[in-house]
Structure formats: C-alpha cells, structure tokens
C-alpha cells in the first residue's frame, strides 16, 4: 500500500498534461484589463490566477511582483493548475514595498529620520540587503559584509552569579547607562534549547539587573534531564526596541508613539540614494485546504513566505513546489510573545505546506530566523533541495526542515515521507526534525548545526526524531558532521549527530557517517520497559571525532537503563565507544549486539577521512570482512563477509549524499589535491537523474581519454598505476535519460613524490 501511494505521487510529478493547456501570461509591463496573452499580458499574478481553470498555466515573466496571491481553484490529477516562470526567466514575488519617504538628518551623525505611519512591520531591506532592528549587543558582520547571526557576540552573557528564573544580572548592561524597562528581551535561558521573547521589567539606569515574566512554561523545572539542579550562570540574551540601541550602520528603529522611522547609515551615505523596502506581506502565496493539484515552478520568493493548506488537520493534497528560491522568508525576534494578533503574524510567518502528497524538489531555501520549511501531511517527497542559514536564535521550536510533529494529534495525519538528496547546513539549532511513521531519510548532507547555541544547547541533535509514532522510520546513508555549539565544556551536551529521543520505537539508523560533533555521534532511546515490538535497529554506522565538549567520549549511546532497547539490534557499527548511557555507563540487555568494532581510533582505520574517503583501509584488519550479513540492509559483500561501518571497501558505488546538480560534482579526491601515489580510485557525486556517466582521464587536460562508462549509481573509477610527482586530470560527463550529454568540469590532482 505504501509503495502504491508513493508511486501515485511520483506519477503526479511527471504527469503530462493531457489536454491542451491555456497559457495566461503576466508581466510588469502588462495591464489587468488585457486578455493575458503573451503579447498582451496581465500586470498582476492574481489577475491571471483568477482566470485559471484546471490544466491552465500562469506564465510569469521577469520582474518584481509585490502582491498577495490566493489560488481560488483546484486542479485535478489529469489537469493541475500551474504557476511557473517563463522559460529562462527569473521572476520575483516580493513581500516588500518600496518606501518613498522624506529623510531628515538628526543630531547624531549617520542617523536619519522620516515620518512613517505603520507600526506593524518587522523588517526593512536596503538595496536588497536585510537591515536589523536596533539591538544590543550589535550583530557583527562576516567577511562578506553580511550579518553574522552565528557569532557569540550576538548575545550578552549574564554574570556568573546572581541570576535566577525571572531575573537577569549582567555587569555589561550596567555600564551602558540606559533604562531598558519596556525593551524586548530575547532570552536563551535555562534549558538552552528554547528561546523566549519577553518585555524587560524593573530596570533603572546603570543597574545591572532586570526582570522578565516567569511564564516561560512547563520546560522550566527545578532540575534538568541530567538530574542536575538548574543554574542560570551561562544564560544569553539580547535586547531590541529602544532608540538608544541604534548605533551601527544597517540598523533601524521605529518610534510608534511619534510614528517616526530611524535608520543608521554608513558615513558618507544617505538614504535618498538607496532603495529602502519594508516587509508588508508575510505570506505572498496561499491556497486553502480544499485547493489541490497545484504546481509552483521557477519562482523566487523574497522577504515573504507561502502557505498551502490550513494546518495538519485541514490539508491540501498533491502540491508540487519545484525549482524555486525562497529567501528571507522570516525575520522576527518574537518567540511565544502574546501581544494581540501580533504573535500570529510575527511568530509564525515561515513557509508551510500542509498537504498530503506534497512534492518539494530542486528548491533553495535560505536565510531566516524561523523554520526554512514546515511540512504537515502524509507521503511528502522532499528531494534535491538546498536549505541553509535558519534558526538564528537556536530555538528547538524552529528546526530548519521540519516534517510533521511528534504529537499524538498527528497520528494518521502525517508520516511516510521521503527526504533524500538534500544539502542542509548552517542552522542555529536542529537541522532536520522528522516525525510520525514510516519515513525514509537518506542521502542527505547535514552539517553546521547548533551554530547559534552559545548558551549550551545541551540536549538536541542535528538529525532528530522521537516518540513511538516514528515506528517504521529509517535514517540511512546520510552524512552528519561539523555540528557543535561554541560553549565551554559541559558534563554532557554540545549537540549530537543523530538522535532518536524519548520513547523512540521502530527506528532504523544504518550506514550513516557522523563526525565532528559536540556530543555523542548517535543516541537511541525507547520507552522504559518496552514491549517486544518497540525495537530500534542500529547497523553499519561510522562515527568518529565526536564528544568535543564531553570528558567522556561517547560515540554511540544505546540507552539501556529501565530496560530500554532490550529488544533492539546493534550490529556492524564502527565507533571507538558504544555505551548504555551518558558517563560511560555500560550496555545492558539488547536483543543482539554483534560484529561491532570498538576500541579503534576510527579515523586511523579509514582510507582518508580528510578527503571524505570513509572506506576502511586495506590494512584495517578489525574492520574488513568482520561484519555480518543483515537481510534487507546488506547490499554488497566483497570478501568473506561485509565490512564493518558505513562503506564496503571494494564496492562499485561510493555513496555521496547531498543535492545533485545538472552535472557530476563533488570529486573525491578534491580538485587540486595532492594524493598518495598508490591512490586506488576516484569517486564523484552523480548528476541529478542521470542514466550514467562517462569518465575521461589522463595527464593532458585538453586531451583526456575515455576510461569507461558507468551506469546509474556506479561512481567508482579504478585508477591505473600512477607515477610519483605527476599531475593528472579527469572529467565526468553525465549521460541523461534522453541520451544527451552534460559535460563535466575538469578536475586535477597531483601525486606525492614518494
């Protein structure tokens, strides 16, 4: 049944339009009184969409469209409704409007003011770059001149003593001389994996203390999950909402009482010569729960979000969202702050697809304080996307990619998602959180999690699920790496790689590589005293360079306290340590614990982890042929038995996760590398949807020789005997299903002299 449902989804993504579609054109040069032809287009997308019938296409031409679009009709399986970019064009739907204001100088150098009667906005842009609401401390710039939200300097750190629930004590604040009562305080306090926004209270000028309401919810408990008494000596916070904070170029402040807008400019610049835009549309494309069979293709969403369906209870179906760019979809500092209707507008404006059979493919989601994307529903396909730079405040409520919730209300309303071939990086907290049953998460490259977790982020992971409702989910063939917070050492914490959290049951985690994590590489729980069907399977994972902040180096933690995981299976894993809980507690009872390799310094038995070659070395005697065949999971064996860990040494497939491009990418060895003269193979990431690849090799980059054709996922070229100290070149051309050829880049490497 699951296969048939997914097949129907895939048929929709490739479905030819059976009837002749009517094309309705839109251009900024058009007019809504026109007939919508290519020669006489409409001016607005909404005017075109209002005239679409099933099977019709809205063709959007180059330009910026500043409007809120609501799709009024559904398509059907044979005739979806389509909104798409004109061929080779890149239209933008913007949530911003241009401000044409009269700017005046102030008595403070570089600061300008204008009358502006609109208090309900959250973001300004200047010449297409985001400005920031004036705040303290200031956000530094990175080497490219962009805001560096992942810097530790974004937050102020409280004093070592004198803090408690509801009270911040900070000597740095006293030195500023302000009265911050009434300012908005963004609080990364207590558990360090939630962020709250509250109004500062009880402060006087030059005081080092202020209060905030003690209403942060049930997560504030006397002890944390490790059993330690909660302390508040490593809390972080920052402040917005006071004119005194306006002191750095690129910041703005709005005085709601006087209805005046202030901006701070770089010396020598004036706002009259800049395009200043204000965010006025939180969702610029929406479709209700009864709107189905819709396609959006090739559109850029800038400074705005979109929403399909109402929520997880009222979903659309058959939504195809492909080849789009979604930039700056959220930019708010409000987290669980109830101020009338403001919370609904400022705390939730990020892209949401509440739909069954949602297909999200070949998109880029970049930059935002909240989620990049929330998907509610069953049978989602999330394939070949790039997600980066979200969750600037490291809140557990804002995973970069979130697929359903692990709540009881989602049962039978979510699950069976496929998440594959995505590249996901630069999250302030979690990278991907997936919930409900029978999901498959594979071939994703996940890295740079917890980048805003300067308060500790003790209890989160880059790739995360939990609860008995995840039964049947499998996470396999992923890379999860370079994910740790920037805090001082903690007894536990710093960010895990992959985690099946409380009550996880029926989860399979296999053939993943996890490295450079602040905490354990992988942790699996089950319910206490589980039933015989509440099992997890942990097979063929490779874990190394973990527990950056932990005095105890826990590679894999398979929790066995309270009889957890007593029915689980743990086999063929390569990890220096495997424990039964934190603090090196030994494993308890498992259904099977076999053919795992521990005690080795894992990176020392891998071929070349610095070059991302994670095959076991030919000399790795404790790894090669030391695994066991696992039905349904072992796909190839070279030798007398499988190798332990995520890769089989002599396999013709070397899986490289992440987004696939139109041509072959990601050479291993990397372009420009120096490699050992006895290097045996070269590998590459296949082109997207390629039938196969032709590989050329030689010492003359302008006259490379064909060395063979490789079908499907086969991506390992066996090298001839190399000469020391010589430069070699190679190229991988993708052969597509229509037999066209996409020529690849020429890559090169040099062999060592010995």
Secondary structure as GFF3:
##gff-version 3
##sequence-region A 1 754
A	DSSP	alpha_helix	2	13	.	.	.	ID=ss1
A	DSSP	beta_strand	23	26	.	.	.	ID=ss2
A	DSSP	alpha_helix	45	49	.	.	.	ID=ss3
A	DSSP	beta_strand	57	60	.	.	.	ID=ss4
A	DSSP	beta_strand	64	65	.	.	.	ID=ss5
A	DSSP	beta_strand	69	71	.	.	.	ID=ss6
A	DSSP	beta_strand	81	85	.	.	.	ID=ss7
A	DSSP	beta_strand	92	94	.	.	.	ID=ss8
A	DSSP	beta_strand	96	98	.	.	.	ID=ss9
A	DSSP	beta_strand	104	105	.	.	.	ID=ss10
A	DSSP	beta_strand	111	115	.	.	.	ID=ss11
A	DSSP	beta_strand	124	126	.	.	.	ID=ss12
A	DSSP	beta_strand	129	130	.	.	.	ID=ss13
A	DSSP	beta_strand	132	133	.	.	.	ID=ss14
A	DSSP	beta_strand	135	136	.	.	.	ID=ss15
A	DSSP	three_ten_helix	152	154	.	.	.	ID=ss16
A	DSSP	beta_strand	156	157	.	.	.	ID=ss17
A	DSSP	beta_strand	167	169	.	.	.	ID=ss18
A	DSSP	alpha_helix	171	176	.	.	.	ID=ss19
A	DSSP	beta_strand	184	188	.	.	.	ID=ss20
A	DSSP	beta_strand	196	199	.	.	.	ID=ss21
A	DSSP	beta_strand	209	211	.	.	.	ID=ss22
A	DSSP	beta_strand	236	240	.	.	.	ID=ss23
A	DSSP	three_ten_helix	243	245	.	.	.	ID=ss24
A	DSSP	beta_strand	251	255	.	.	.	ID=ss25
A	DSSP	beta_strand	260	264	.	.	.	ID=ss26
A	DSSP	three_ten_helix	271	273	.	.	.	ID=ss27
A	DSSP	beta_strand	276	279	.	.	.	ID=ss28
A	DSSP	beta_strand	283	287	.	.	.	ID=ss29
A	DSSP	beta_strand	294	297	.	.	.	ID=ss30
A	DSSP	beta_strand	300	302	.	.	.	ID=ss31
A	DSSP	beta_strand	305	308	.	.	.	ID=ss32
A	DSSP	beta_strand	316	322	.	.	.	ID=ss33
A	DSSP	beta_strand	325	330	.	.	.	ID=ss34
A	DSSP	alpha_helix	342	346	.	.	.	ID=ss35
A	DSSP	beta_strand	352	361	.	.	.	ID=ss36
A	DSSP	beta_strand	364	368	.	.	.	ID=ss37
A	DSSP	beta_strand	373	376	.	.	.	ID=ss38
A	DSSP	beta_strand	381	383	.	.	.	ID=ss39
A	DSSP	beta_strand	386	390	.	.	.	ID=ss40
A	DSSP	beta_strand	401	403	.	.	.	ID=ss41
A	DSSP	three_ten_helix	408	410	.	.	.	ID=ss42
A	DSSP	beta_strand	418	420	.	.	.	ID=ss43
A	DSSP	beta_strand	423	427	.	.	.	ID=ss44
A	DSSP	beta_strand	432	434	.	.	.	ID=ss45
A	DSSP	beta_strand	440	442	.	.	.	ID=ss46
A	DSSP	beta_strand	445	447	.	.	.	ID=ss47
A	DSSP	beta_strand	461	465	.	.	.	ID=ss48
A	DSSP	three_ten_helix	468	470	.	.	.	ID=ss49
A	DSSP	beta_strand	474	476	.	.	.	ID=ss50
A	DSSP	beta_strand	479	483	.	.	.	ID=ss51
A	DSSP	beta_strand	496	500	.	.	.	ID=ss52
A	DSSP	beta_strand	508	510	.	.	.	ID=ss53
A	DSSP	beta_strand	513	517	.	.	.	ID=ss54
A	DSSP	beta_strand	522	524	.	.	.	ID=ss55
A	DSSP	beta_strand	537	539	.	.	.	ID=ss56
A	DSSP	beta_strand	542	544	.	.	.	ID=ss57
A	DSSP	beta_strand	556	558	.	.	.	ID=ss58
A	DSSP	three_ten_helix	561	563	.	.	.	ID=ss59
A	DSSP	beta_strand	569	571	.	.	.	ID=ss60
A	DSSP	beta_strand	574	575	.	.	.	ID=ss61
A	DSSP	beta_strand	578	579	.	.	.	ID=ss62
A	DSSP	beta_strand	592	594	.	.	.	ID=ss63
A	DSSP	three_ten_helix	602	605	.	.	.	ID=ss64
A	DSSP	beta_strand	606	608	.	.	.	ID=ss65
A	DSSP	three_ten_helix	609	611	.	.	.	ID=ss66
A	DSSP	beta_strand	613	616	.	.	.	ID=ss67
A	DSSP	beta_strand	665	668	.	.	.	ID=ss68
A	DSSP	beta_strand	673	675	.	.	.	ID=ss69
A	DSSP	beta_strand	681	685	.	.	.	ID=ss70
A	DSSP	beta_strand	690	698	.	.	.	ID=ss71
A	DSSP	beta_strand	705	711	.	.	.	ID=ss72
A	DSSP	beta_strand	716	718	.	.	.	ID=ss73
A	DSSP	beta_strand	727	736	.	.	.	ID=ss74
A	DSSP	beta_strand	741	742	.	.	.	ID=ss75
A	DSSP	beta_strand	746	751	.	.	.	ID=ss76
###
